[in-house]
Amino acid sequence: MLIRKIELTSYRNYEHTALSFGEKVNVFIGENAQGKTNLLEAIYVIALAKSHRSSKDKELIRFDKDFSRVHVEAENRTGQVELDFIISQKGKRGKINGLEQKRLSDYVGTINVVMFAPEDLELVKGSPQIRRRFIDIELGQISPVYLYELSHYGKIIKQRNVLLKDMQIKRSTDFTMLDILTDQMIERAAFITKKRAEFTTQLEKWAVPIHQSISRGKEALRLEYIPSLEVSDKGNLSKIKVDMQTRYEAKKTEEVRRGTTLFGPHRDDLAFTINDLDVQKYGSQGQQRTTALSLKLAEIDLIHDEVGEFPILLLDDVLSELDDYRQSHLLETIQNRVQTFVTTTSISGLHERVREEACIFTVNQGEVKRME
């Protein structure tokens, strides 16, 4: 999977920029707030139809402009492909080879990316929401059906919570509409739970040997998907539905009293242990960082295993956060396999191997120049 060219129009602080990239490592060097991260974000956006750092799409549009456009010429397993992603006041649209996609879930996954940024180091010790988002982003790239079901689940949860709040205020005991929404929600929730459990098993398969190698064989990493609503068998869709139905039926009076949905995929979590100890509670900062790095590198292998080719790797100012040993391990893992985009404030912070192979660009106030 490769990105040959990118063209930005009215994107963030870029009025119009067109760049061609190398097949291995591409490095953007510049001071903070010059637009380096905006370039990586644009690649992320055209792959995933959303930003990794803003939930407000309008923020991606340049000041005083009506729309923003990202155009990419790329290669994937099917051959050459052109992607267009347009964000306007009316919403966002994705095109593949000039054809607009009716659903964004059909658009996502044409090219795959893995982003590793400083905030990803919070993956282990941060909130459950960060870990859920991590799972959803990666699963959404390799499974359009998952993305579609997740979107519908979110809409049902909003409807259900509005109803529960209304029932709380009115002290209603008429559960007819609530039961209908609960049945609809369980269909999606059971599917999401099963897919997340399967994803965690696959991710662990790739992450364990990576972590063992980085820790020089001293640490055994384990991953566990933890549904907020306990189920007897995470791999059996029918059993998950039955368990959920029983739990929601038993707790619906309490949910009305509290005015919100108390259980479901929107409250699930992912747990990590090293040598049987909870990394979040007892792990050192080094162990937490190694775990985060292992997960990100495992994503690369997992996507390759699922779709048949390696994703594009985006490293946003993260190499400076890793010591030489972890940085070397990352570079060895991606060497000659993964097209990589790196942002940094100084070339001196890059491993010598990167400097030798990289296409290097300077970024200054939204102007990008390739160094010869």
Summary of the structure (lengths in Angstrom):
residues: 372
radius of gyration: 22.1
end to end distance: 25.0
largest distance: 72.6
contacts: 1184
relative contact order: 0.17
helix: 50%
strand: 24%
